C-alpha cells in the first residue's frame, strides 16, 4: 500500500483463518456485515468486482478489480464509488487490502485503504472500515 493517508483497522476474530476468509469472499455473508451490499465477482486476479446497493436512500454501483488473491492470507482489490463525487479515473481508485494472520487462537484481520486525499478522508474511511470489521466480528463470533 502506498504511503500517505492510509485508513487502517485491525482486530482479532475468534475464528480460524478459513472461516474469516469465507466471510470476505462469500456474497451472502458480505451482505450481512457490509451495509447490505450485493457483490458480484469471481474473486480471480484481474476480474472486475461490482458492489450495488443503497446508501442513505440513494442507489449506487461501486466498482473495481480484484488484484491479488492468496486464500486465507491476502485479498487485494481496487475500489471506486460514484458517491465519492470523484471522476471514474485511475487516480481516484483506492486499493483495499484484507490481510489475515493467525493470532491468539484466532485470526488477526487487517484492512487497509490507500489513496485518501486528506487526513479527514483517512479518518472517515477508518471509521467506515471499523464499522465493517465490527460487523464481521459480530457475524463470526455470534455476539
Secondary structure as the mmCIF struct_conf table of DSSP 4:
data_model
#
loop_
_struct_conf.conf_type_id
_struct_conf.id
_struct_conf.beg_label_comp_id
_struct_conf.beg_label_asym_id
_struct_conf.beg_label_seq_id
_struct_conf.end_label_comp_id
_struct_conf.end_label_asym_id
_struct_conf.end_label_seq_id
BEND BEND1 UNK A 3 UNK A 4
STRN STRN1 UNK A 5 UNK A 13
BEND BEND2 UNK A 14 UNK A 15
HELX_RH_AL_P HELX_RH_AL_P1 UNK A 17 UNK A 25
HELX_RH_AL_P HELX_RH_AL_P2 UNK A 27 UNK A 33
TURN_TY1_P TURN_TY1_P1 UNK A 34 UNK A 36
STRN STRN2 UNK A 38 UNK A 40
TURN_TY1_P TURN_TY1_P2 UNK A 45 UNK A 46
STRN STRN3 UNK A 48 UNK A 55
TURN_TY1_P TURN_TY1_P3 UNK A 56 UNK A 57
STRN STRN4 UNK A 58 UNK A 70
TURN_TY1_P TURN_TY1_P4 UNK A 71 UNK A 73
STRN STRN5 UNK A 74 UNK A 79
STRN STRN6 UNK A 80 UNK A 80
HELX_RH_3T_P HELX_RH_3T_P1 UNK A 82 UNK A 84
BEND BEND3 UNK A 88 UNK A 89
HELX_RH_3T_P HELX_RH_3T_P2 UNK A 90 UNK A 92
HELX_LH_PP_P HELX_LH_PP_P1 UNK A 93 UNK A 93
STRN STRN7 UNK A 94 UNK A 103
TURN_TY1_P TURN_TY1_P5 UNK A 104 UNK A 105
STRN STRN8 UNK A 106 UNK A 116
BEND BEND4 UNK A 117 UNK A 118
HELX_RH_AL_P HELX_RH_AL_P3 UNK A 119 UNK A 141
TURN_TY1_P TURN_TY1_P6 UNK A 142 UNK A 142
#
